[in-house]
Amino acid sequence: MPWTCLRVGYLSAVPQSPINIHSIHAVNIPGLPALRVHYPSTLDLSLRYEGSGRTVLAPIPAGAAWVMLGAVRYDLVNFHFHTFSEHRLDGRQFPLEQHFVHSGPGGEALVIGLFLTPGGKGGTVQDQVLGVVPEESGPEVYVPQAALATSLPDDLSTFRYEGSLTTPPYSEPVSWLILRSHLSIQAASLHNLRLRFPGGDSRMMQPLNGRTVCYRDQSS
């Protein structure tokens, strides 16, 4: 791990995800490595159902996009969505959460979580993708020239903790970076996804089990 605080606070408890993040209890550590994003300005994507229809996923071509934490590179493998949000921030559950799944040099899993809310004017890569969500069991949908570089907010401040995947087999460990800032998308984009998942596709909350949540400010 490129930071040590993720393992402080528990030794044997089950570190599952998602969790409720209490910002007032997060340990502010300016020395944690900054998140640096290297996503292309445009990228041709496809959308498909994954996990027996549990979520809608966009696979990313190998080496096309990555993030850096210090000197460690994590390649973007896919992104997908959950409604309602799986994580909560100070007890608030957001309408939608996007997960950017990355893999490190030794196969280490790192996921960036982004909260999405309605009210946007459109034009985001999220609007572009959610506007063409395929029918379940239908063919993949092609999304040309997706503006991946603009898919994250300017403020990359994150809450960080160690947990698990939120879909079967709920594998551990996963390094989670939950963005403090959220993005707004068109209400129609959110509605289009919920038509496919009327009962939602988010996992229930998991206990913190003594884990420490860290905070790395990148607002300036």
C-alpha positions as CSV (number, residue, x, y, z in Angstrom):
1,M,0.0,0.0,0.0
2,P,1.3,3.5,-0.8
3,W,-0.1,4.7,2.6
4,T,0.0,3.1,6.0
5,C,-3.1,4.5,7.7
6,L,-5.4,2.3,5.8
7,R,-4.4,-0.7,7.9
8,V,-4.5,1.2,11.2
9,G,-7.4,0.3,13.5
10,Y,-8.2,-3.3,12.7
11,L,-6.3,-6.6,12.6
12,S,-8.8,-9.4,12.1
13,A,-12.2,-7.8,11.5
14,V,-13.8,-8.3,8.1
15,P,-13.0,-5.2,6.0
16,Q,-16.0,-5.1,3.7
17,S,-17.5,-2.3,1.6
18,P,-19.4,0.0,1.3
19,I,-19.3,2.1,4.5
20,N,-20.7,5.3,5.9
21,I,-17.9,7.8,5.9
22,H,-18.1,10.2,8.8
23,S,-16.0,13.2,7.6
24,I,-15.5,14.5,11.1
25,H,-13.8,11.3,12.1
26,A,-11.6,11.0,9.0
27,V,-7.8,11.4,9.8
28,N,-6.4,14.3,7.8
29,I,-3.0,13.3,6.5
30,P,-1.5,15.8,4.1
31,G,1.5,13.6,3.5
32,L,-0.5,10.9,1.7
33,P,0.4,10.7,-2.0
34,A,-1.7,12.9,-4.2
35,L,-4.1,11.4,-6.7
36,R,-2.9,12.2,-10.3
37,V,-5.3,11.4,-13.1
38,H,-4.1,10.5,-16.6
39,Y,-7.3,9.8,-18.6
40,P,-7.5,10.6,-22.3
41,S,-9.5,13.5,-23.7
42,T,-11.5,11.1,-25.8
43,L,-11.9,7.3,-25.9
44,D,-14.2,5.0,-27.8
45,L,-16.1,2.9,-25.3
46,S,-18.7,0.1,-25.2
47,L,-21.3,-0.6,-22.6
48,R,-22.5,-4.0,-21.4
49,Y,-24.2,-5.7,-18.5
50,E,-21.9,-7.5,-16.0
51,G,-22.4,-10.0,-13.3
52,S,-25.7,-11.5,-14.5
53,G,-27.2,-8.1,-15.0
54,R,-26.1,-6.6,-11.7
55,T,-24.5,-3.5,-13.2
56,V,-23.8,-1.7,-16.4
57,L,-20.0,-1.6,-17.1
58,A,-17.7,0.1,-19.6
59,P,-14.4,-1.8,-20.1
60,I,-11.3,0.3,-20.8
61,P,-8.7,-0.8,-23.3
62,A,-5.4,-1.9,-21.6
63,G,-3.1,1.0,-21.0
64,A,-5.5,3.7,-22.3
65,A,-6.1,5.4,-18.9
66,W,-4.5,5.4,-15.5
67,V,-3.9,7.2,-12.2
68,M,-0.8,7.7,-10.2
69,L,-0.4,7.6,-6.4
70,G,3.2,8.7,-5.8
71,A,5.3,6.6,-8.1
72,V,2.7,3.8,-8.4
73,R,0.6,3.5,-11.5
74,Y,-2.9,2.0,-11.4
75,D,-4.4,1.3,-14.8
76,L,-8.1,1.9,-15.3
77,V,-9.9,-1.4,-16.0
78,N,-13.5,-0.3,-16.2
79,F,-16.1,2.0,-14.8
80,H,-19.7,1.2,-13.7
81,F,-22.6,2.6,-11.8
82,H,-24.7,1.9,-8.7
83,T,-28.1,3.4,-7.8
84,F,-28.6,4.5,-5.1
85,S,-25.0,5.2,-4.0
86,E,-23.4,2.4,-2.1
87,H,-21.2,4.6,0.1
88,R,-22.7,7.3,2.2
89,L,-21.1,10.6,3.3
90,D,-22.1,11.8,6.7
91,G,-25.2,9.6,6.5
92,R,-26.2,11.0,3.1
93,Q,-27.0,8.5,0.3
94,F,-26.6,10.0,-3.1
95,P,-28.8,9.1,-6.1
96,L,-25.9,7.5,-8.0
97,E,-22.3,6.4,-7.5
98,Q,-19.8,5.7,-10.2
99,H,-16.9,3.3,-9.6
100,F,-13.6,3.7,-11.5
101,V,-11.9,0.3,-11.1
102,H,-8.0,0.2,-11.4
103,S,-5.4,-2.4,-11.2
104,G,-1.8,-1.9,-9.8
105,P,1.5,-3.4,-11.0
106,G,0.9,-6.5,-8.9
107,G,-2.8,-6.8,-9.5
108,E,-3.8,-4.6,-6.5
109,A,-7.3,-3.3,-6.8
110,L,-7.9,0.4,-6.4
111,V,-11.4,1.9,-6.9
112,I,-12.3,5.6,-7.1
113,G,-15.8,6.4,-6.0
114,L,-17.7,9.4,-7.4
115,F,-21.1,10.6,-6.2
116,L,-23.5,11.8,-8.9
117,T,-26.5,14.0,-8.5
118,P,-29.2,15.3,-10.9
119,G,-29.5,18.9,-11.9
120,G,-26.6,19.2,-14.4
121,K,-26.8,20.8,-17.8
122,G,-25.5,17.8,-19.7
123,G,-22.4,17.3,-21.8
124,T,-20.6,15.1,-19.3
125,V,-19.2,11.6,-20.2
126,Q,-21.7,10.3,-17.6
127,D,-24.6,11.8,-19.5
128,Q,-23.1,10.4,-22.8
129,V,-22.9,6.9,-21.4
130,L,-26.1,6.8,-19.3
131,G,-28.1,8.2,-22.3
132,V,-27.5,4.9,-24.2
133,V,-27.7,2.2,-21.4
134,P,-28.4,-1.0,-23.2
135,E,-31.4,-3.3,-22.6
136,E,-30.6,-6.2,-20.2
137,S,-29.4,-9.2,-22.2
138,G,-29.1,-6.9,-25.2
139,P,-26.0,-6.3,-27.3
140,E,-23.2,-4.0,-26.3
141,V,-23.7,-0.4,-27.0
142,Y,-21.0,1.6,-28.7
143,V,-20.1,5.0,-27.2
144,P,-17.7,6.9,-29.5
145,Q,-15.4,9.7,-28.4
146,A,-16.3,9.6,-24.7
147,A,-14.7,12.6,-22.9
148,L,-13.0,10.5,-20.2
149,A,-10.6,13.3,-19.1
150,T,-13.5,15.3,-17.8
151,S,-15.2,12.4,-15.9
152,L,-13.8,13.5,-12.5
153,P,-14.2,16.8,-10.6
154,D,-11.4,19.3,-10.5
155,D,-11.2,18.9,-6.7
156,L,-9.6,15.4,-6.2
157,S,-9.8,15.5,-2.4
158,T,-10.5,11.9,-1.2
159,F,-11.5,9.8,1.7
160,R,-9.4,6.7,1.7
161,Y,-9.9,3.3,3.4
162,E,-9.3,-0.4,2.8
163,G,-12.3,-2.6,2.0
164,S,-13.6,-5.0,-0.6
165,L,-15.5,-5.2,-3.9
166,T,-19.2,-4.5,-3.5
167,T,-20.2,-7.2,-6.0
168,P,-19.7,-11.0,-5.7
169,P,-17.3,-12.4,-4.7
170,Y,-16.7,-9.3,-2.5
171,S,-12.9,-9.8,-2.7
172,E,-10.5,-8.2,-0.3
173,P,-8.4,-6.1,-0.1
174,V,-9.5,-3.1,-2.2
175,S,-8.1,0.4,-1.7
176,W,-11.0,2.8,-1.9
177,L,-10.6,6.5,-2.7
178,I,-14.0,8.3,-2.3
179,L,-14.1,11.7,-3.8
180,R,-15.4,14.4,-1.5
181,S,-16.8,16.5,-4.5
182,H,-19.6,15.2,-6.6
183,L,-20.7,15.8,-10.2
184,S,-24.1,16.8,-11.5
185,I,-25.7,15.1,-14.4
186,Q,-29.0,15.5,-16.3
187,A,-32.0,14.1,-14.5
188,A,-32.9,12.2,-17.7
189,S,-29.6,10.3,-17.5
190,L,-30.3,9.2,-13.9
191,H,-33.9,8.2,-14.9
192,N,-32.6,6.2,-17.9
193,L,-30.4,4.0,-15.6
194,R,-33.1,3.6,-13.0
195,L,-35.5,2.3,-15.7
196,R,-33.0,-0.6,-16.0
197,F,-32.6,-1.1,-12.3
198,P,-36.0,-0.1,-10.7
199,G,-35.0,-1.9,-7.5
200,G,-31.5,-0.5,-7.4
201,D,-28.2,-2.3,-7.7
202,S,-26.3,-1.2,-4.6
203,R,-25.0,-3.4,-1.8
204,M,-26.2,-2.8,1.8
205,M,-23.9,-0.9,4.2
206,Q,-21.1,-2.8,6.0
207,P,-19.7,-2.1,9.5
208,L,-16.5,-0.1,9.8
209,N,-15.1,-2.7,12.2
210,G,-12.6,-0.3,13.7
211,R,-11.0,0.7,10.4
212,T,-9.5,4.2,10.0
213,V,-10.7,6.4,7.2
214,C,-8.0,8.9,6.0
215,Y,-8.5,12.2,4.2
216,R,-6.2,13.7,1.6
217,D,-7.1,17.3,0.7
218,Q,-6.4,18.4,-3.0
219,S,-8.7,21.3,-3.2
220,S,-6.0,23.8,-4.1
